[in-house]
Amino acid sequence: MNDGANVLALHRWTNSGHDLVIIVSLANLDFDAYDLGLPQGGLWYEVLNGDAAAYGGRNNGNGGSVTASE
């Protein structure tokens, strides 16, 4: 949790053991760069982006995925 930026991150697992990371920003701000540790490096897919135009948002996001460093 980052109280100052109103960001919350949760690490969960699916029934098959895959990692699931849920990141929520309650700040109503755009972060141009935000470092967040993920469980492992590689390609991570964005499943839901509440800021997408389909949900009435500003359509900012990660283009559907992000590559995490090792």
QUISULTA-V755618 format. One record per pair of residues at least 4 apart in sequence whose C-alpha atoms are under 8 Angstrom apart, sorted by the first residue. I is the first residue (numbers start at 1). J is the second residue. D is the distance in Angstrom with one decimal. If there is no record, write none. Layout:
i->[I	I]
j->[J	J]
d->[D	D]
This chain:
i->[1	1	1	1	2	2	2	3	5	5	6	6	6	7	7	7	7	7	8	8	8	9	9	9	9	10	10	10	11	11	11	11	12	12	12	12	13	13	13	13	14	14	14	19	21	25	30	38	40	40	40	41	41	41	41	42	42	42	42	43	43	43	43	44	44	44	44	45	45	45	46	46	46	46	46	47	49	50	50	51	51	51	51	51	51	51	52	52	52	52	52	52	53	53	53	62]
j->[6	7	8	9	6	7	8	7	25	27	25	26	27	23	24	25	26	27	23	24	25	21	22	23	24	21	22	23	19	20	21	22	19	20	21	22	17	18	19	20	18	19	20	39	38	29	60	68	68	69	70	67	68	69	70	67	68	69	70	65	66	67	68	65	66	67	68	64	65	66	62	63	64	65	66	64	61	55	57	55	56	57	58	59	60	61	56	57	58	59	60	61	57	58	59	66]
d->[7.7	5.9	4.6	6.2	5.8	5.1	6.4	6.6	7.8	6.5	5.9	5.3	5.4	7.2	5.7	4.4	6.3	7.3	5.8	5.2	6.4	6.9	5.5	4.4	6.3	5.6	5.1	6.5	7.1	5.9	4.6	6.5	6.1	5.1	6.2	7.9	5.5	5.4	4.7	5.4	5.2	6.6	6.9	7.6	7.6	8.0	7.8	6.9	7.2	7.7	6.3	7.1	4.6	4.7	4.2	5.2	5.1	6.6	7.2	6.8	5.9	4.4	6.4	5.5	5.3	6.0	7.2	5.9	4.2	6.5	7.4	8.0	4.8	5.0	7.5	7.3	6.9	6.1	6.7	6.6	7.1	4.1	5.7	5.5	6.1	7.2	6.7	5.0	6.3	4.1	6.4	7.3	4.8	5.9	4.7	6.3]
